[in-house]
Amino acid sequence: MPAPYRLRIITREKVAYDGQVDSVMAPGSRGSLGIWAHHAALITALVPGRLWFREPGGNESSFRLQKGFLEVRQNVVTILTDELGKT
């Protein structure tokens, strides 16, 4: 069973999501990024594409992501984006 960690998705207008997840898939500038608990520290650019994550218990969510940035630090993934749409 994957260990949960915190995901924060922040747009210009609001905090769109702040909660515990088991995994995240994001559209990185060099291909898809898979983020699991205890991932190494990372800062990378994101490109338009599908952002997907799974919460503990199996609930899955996905969004249309515009360009932005993703940071992984101390078991917290923070995504900054101008625009986020539901898929």
Secondary structure, 3 states (H helix, E strand, C coil): CCCCEEEEEECCCCEEEEEEECEEEEEECCEEEEECCCCCCEEEEECCEEEEEECCCCCEEEEEECCEEEEEECCEEEEEECCEEEC
